[in-house]
Amino acid sequence: MTSGVSIMKKLVQNSIFLIALKVTILLLLASCSRSVDNLEPATNSTNPDVFINTFSAGLEYAAFGGSVPDAFQVDEEVTFGDNSTASMRFEVPDVGDPRGAYAGGTFFTTSPRDLSGYNAITFWAKASQPVTIDVFGIGNDLGENRYLASLNGTNLNTNWKQVIIPIPNPEKLTAARGMFFYSAGAINERGYTFWVDQVRYENLGTLAHAEFTIFDGEDLNETSFIGISRPLSGVSSKFNLPTGVDLMVNTAPAYFDIVSSDPSVATLDDSGNISTVGGPGNTQITARVGNTTANGSLRLQSLGQFEFPPTPAQDPADVISIFSDVYENVPVDFYNGFWEPFQTTLSADFTIDGDNFL
C-alpha cells in the first residue's frame, strides 16, 4: 500500500513538473515575440553621394531613347582635384551620327533614398571646348518623374566649374530614386566631350532669397466647364547662389502644396492637374512651398455642365472636315494665324469626355 502511495506521489510530482515546464516555455516564447505595432518603420538611406570616384551604392545608369547608348563612360584620366581618381565622361555625337542624335541619360537608384536633409546637388564640370549643356537635373527615375528639377543652358568651358542645382522643396524627397540626369546635343552640328565629377547632395547654408512661381507669376482669370482639366503651368523656382547670381530652376508641380479655395468647383492631383468638377461657381488656385507663397494664381469660373452640339449625320463622302471627332480631317497648318497688328481673337483647345473642342 505504501509502495502504491509512493508511486502515486511521484506521478503527481512529475505531472506538476511537466505543467510548470510547459508554462515556462510558453512564457519564454511570449517574451521573445515582438508586436508588429512596436516595430520601427524602415528608413531609407540618407547617402548623399552620387558619383565620388565611382558609382555610389545601388546607383544604375540608363540612356534615354534616341541617344547614343554608350555616350557615358567612367574616365580615370581626366578628374577634378588631386583626391579624385575617376570622373564621368560624356561624348556628344555629331549631327547625323547613326548611333544616336544626342547624349542623354539618367542615374537612378534601385532603392529609394531620403534626401530631405539636403537642399542642393552639386558637382564640378568642364568640356573640351566652350559649350552649352541643354539640361542638367534631378528626379528622373524612369517612372512617374514627379520630382523633376532642372537647369537649362549651363555654360561650360575647358576649366572646371562648380554647378549647383537647388532643390525646390527638400522635404518632398523622402523616397527619391532619380539622382541625376543630363541631355546634350551637338553645337554647330559638331560633337564634343564634357566631364562631370564629385556629384553629391549637400545642405548648403549659402542659398538665399528663394522665390516660387506658378502661371509665370501672373494672376489669371479663366472660365471652364465640368469635365475640363488643365495643368498647373509656368512653374519655376529661383534661388540666389553664393556667387550672387539668381538661378532659375525648372520645377515640377509636385514640389508645391497647391490649394483650391473651393474643392467642390475644382480639385488638384499630385501632378498639379486642375480638374473642374462642379459649378456654376468660382475657385482660386494658389500654391505654397513651406511657408512661402508662390507668385501667381488662377481664378477659375466654372460655368457648370457643357452643352454638347448635336452629332452630325451627313454622309462623310459629302464632307470636307477641318476639325471634327466624327469625320476624317484634312491637314491644317494652324487654326488661328494670330495675324498682327489688328487681330485680338484668342483660342484654346480643350477636351470634355473625350470630345475635342477649339
N, C-alpha and C positions, 0 to 999 in steps of 0.2 A: 504493500500500500504506500509505504514511504517512498519506494522507488518510483511508483506511478506519479505521485505528487511532485517529486523532483523533476521528472521528465516534463510534466505539465508546466512547471515554473520556467524551465529552460525554453520551452516552446513560446510561452508568453513573452519572455525576455527577448527572444530572437525576433518575434513579431514587432515588438516595440522598437527594437533597434533598426529593423528594416524600414519601418514607417518613418522614424526620425531621419534615417539616411535619405529617403526619398524627398522628405520635406526640405532637408538641407540642400540637396541637389537642385530642387526647384527654385529655392531662394537664390542660389548662386547664379542659375541661368537668368532669373529675372533681373538680378543686379548687373549682369553683363549686357543685357539688351539696352538699346537706345531708342528713345522715341523719335520718330521722323520729325515731329514738330519741333524738337530741340536741336536738330541738325543745323549748322551754319550753312547758308547758301553758298554755292561755289562762286568764287570770284574770278574775273578774267584777269589775265596777265596785264601788268602796267608797263611792260617792257617798252621803252621809248625808241629803241634802235630799229632802224630800217636796214641800212647798209653801212656798217662800220668795218671795213676791210673784207667783209663777206656778208652773205645773207644772214639776217637775224633768224632766230628760231621760228620755224613754221612759215617762213616767207616763201612765196611762189611768184612766178612771173608768167604772164600771158600776153602775147602780141595781139593787137587789135586787128579786126578783119580788114583786109586790103593793104595792110602794112607789110614791110619786109620782116619775115618771121625771125630772122637771126640778126636784126639790127642792134640788139643789145648783147654785149659781151662784157665779161669781167676783165679789166686791164690791170696788170701788175707792173706796168712800166710808167704810166702817167698817173700820178697820185697827188693829193693835196697834203703838203706838210711832211715833215720827217717821220711822223708817227704812223702815217698811213702806208699800208702795204698793197692796197688794191683799190681801184675805183670802178665806177660804172661807165662803160663806153657805149655811145650810141652813134651809129653810122647812118646818116640820112641819105637816101638814094637820089640819083639824078632823075629828072623828069623822063618818063618812058622806060624806066628800069623794069624788066619783066618780073622781078621778084616781088615788087610792091610799089605803091605810089608814094609812100611816106614811111617814117619811123614812128611807131606809137605802141604803147602797151601799158599794162598796169601791174604793180607789185601788190599782192594781197596775201593775207594770212589764212591758214587753214583753220585756226581757232581765233575767236574774237579777242580783241584787246580793249582794255579800259584806258582810254586816252583823255579822260575828263580832267586829269590833273595837269594837262599841258595846254598852252594857248597858241602854239605855233609849231610848224615843221620847218626846219632849217637845213640847208645844205650848201655846199660850195660847187660852183660850176664854171667851166670855161669851154671855149670852142677853138677849132683850128683856124678860124677867121672870124671877123665881125659878123654876127648873125642875130636873128630874132627868132626865138623859140615860140612856136604858136601857143602851146599850153603846157603849164606845169600845174599839178593839182593833187588833191586827196579825195578819197571817198568812192572811187570806182572799184566796186567789189565784185563785178561781173554778175550782180544780182539786181536789186532794186535801185542801187546807187542813190539812196535817199539823202546822203550827207555829202554831196559834191561841194567842193570849194576849190577855186582855181584862179590862176593868173593868166592873162593873155599878153602876148608880146613881150617876153622877157629878153632884154638885150644882153648878149654875151660877146666877149672878145677873147684874145689869147691869154688874158690874165685871169687868175682865179677870182671869182666874185661870190660873195655870200648872198643867197636868196632866202627870203623869209616869206612864208605863206601863213598869215594869221588864221586861226580857227575862229569862225564867226561866233560859235556858241559851244565851248568845250563840254559843258555838262550834258550835251546830247550824245557824246561819243563814249558811251559806257560799253558798247559791244561793237567796236569798229573792226572792219576787215580790209577795207581799201586803204592801204598805207600811202601809196604814191603812184601817180601816173603822169604820162607825158605824151605829147604829139608834136611832131615837127616835120615840115615839108621843105622841099628844095627852095633855094633862093636864086633868082635869075636862071632857073631851070637846072642849076648845078647843086650837087650834094655836098656834104661837109660832115665833120665829126665833132661831137661835143662830149664832154665828160662831166659826171656828177659824183661827188664824194662826200663822205661824212653826213649821211642822211639820217636825221633823228628828230624826234619830237622834244620840245623844250617848253619850260614855263618861263617866259621872258618877262622881266619887270620893266622893259623899255617900250612896250607898245602902249599907245595913248590915244585919247580922243576918238574912241570907236563910234562910228555912225552907221545906222542901218536904214535901208531904203526899200520900199515896195512901190510898185507902179511908177518907177523912176522919180519918186518924190512928189508926184502930183496928187492932188485931191480930185478924184474923178467922180463923175456922175453918169450912171448908165441905167438903161431900162432892160428888163428881162422878162421871161415867161417861165412858168413851171416846166421843168424838164431840161432847161438850158444849163450847161456848165461852162465855166471859163477858168483858165489857170490864173494863179497869182503871178503876175508878170512884173518885169522891171525890178527884180530882186538883186540887191548887192549890199556889200559891206565896205566900209572904208576905215583904215587904221593909219595912225601916224607912226612911222618907223623910227628906229634910233637915229637914222641919218637925217631926220626931219622931213622926209618925203611922205606925202599922203599916198597910200597904196589902195587901189580898188580891187576887191576880191569878188569874183562871181560866186554867188551864194545860193544854195538850194533852199527852197521854201521850208523844208523840214527843220532847218535851224531856228526858225521863228516860231513863236507862240502866236497863232493867228486867231482872231476873235471876230465872231459875227454878233452884232448887238441884238439881233432878233433871229435866233436859230429856227424859228417857225417859218421865216421867209427864205433864208439861205443858210446852208451848212458848209463846212470845210472838212476835207480829209487830210491825212498826214502829209500828202504830197502838195498841199496848197490849192487843190482844185475847189472852186467855189460853185456850188450847185444850188440853183433856185428850186426850192421845194414847196413853197406856199405863196399865198398872196390873194388879192392885192395887198401890198404892204411895202415897207421900207426897212432896210437894214444898213448898218455901217460896218465895213470891213476894215479892221486895223490890225497891227502886229506889234509884238514886243520881243526883245531879246534880253532876258533877265529883267532888270529894272529900267531898261532903255526903250522908249517908244520909237518905233521906226517912222521915218518920214514917209508921207504918202498915205492915202486912204481911198476907199471906194464906197460911195453912197449908191446902193443898188435899189432901184424901184422895181418891184415885181408887179406886172400887170395881170397876174393870175394865169388862167388857162389860155393857151394859144388856140385860136380858131383856124383849123386847117382848111385849105381850099379844097374844092371837090376834085376827085381823081379824074383826070382827063380820059375820055373814051374814044378819041379819034384814032383812025387807022394809022399805025406807025408809018405806013408807006406814004401817007399824005402829010407827014410832019417833018419839019426841019427843027430840031431841038438844040438849043444852046445851053440850057440849064434845067435839067429835069431828072427826077429819080425814076420816071416811068418810061421815058424814051431814051434811045441812044443819042448822046450829044455829039454835035460836030465840034472840032477843035476850036478853042477861043484863046487868043493870046492873053487878054485881060478883060475883065468886065467893067472896070472903071479906069479910064485913062488918066484921071486927075489932071485934066488939061489946065494950064495956067495961062494968064493970071485970073481968069474970070470964074472958074468952077469952084464951088464950095461944097458940092454934094459929096458925102462920105458913104461908105458901105462897109458891111461886115458879114462874114459867113457865120452861120450857126446851125446847129443840128438839134432837132427835137424828136425823140423816139425814133431815131434812125432816118428821119426825113431831113434833107439838106435845104437850107434857105439862104437867100442872098439879100 
